[in-house]
């Protein structure tokens, strides 16, 4: 069985990693996807399913961190409309 503190730590890590993206749309998508996933699995009582969900979350965290490294290495040349400053 996965401890509650481990689940909270995973959620925070996913939110923190998603918040590092410089683009607004990707930041909001990772935030929404993370919170939706944790809300969907909050009522799991079976230890096996809870462990599977936790392992899936850890895998998603690795994907987010790896994609962030690539995204920061090769940033897009144009800015998103949400990030343009009003003059």
C-alpha positions, 0 to 999 in steps of 0.5 A: 500500500502506498502511503498518503504522504507519498501520494501527496509528494507525487502530486506536488512533484507533478504540479511543480514539474508542470509549472516549469514549462515556459508556455502557458498552454502546456503549464495549464494542461499538465496542471489540469491533467495532474489534478484530474488524475488524482481526483479520479483515483482518490477513492481507490481502496484496493492496495494493488490498484492504488500501487498501480496508479502510483506507479503510473503517476511516477512514470508520468512524472518521468515523462514530464521531466524528460519532455521539459528538458527537451522543450527547454533545450529547443524552445519555440521561436514564437510566443503564445498569444497568452504570453505577449505583453500588451503595449 
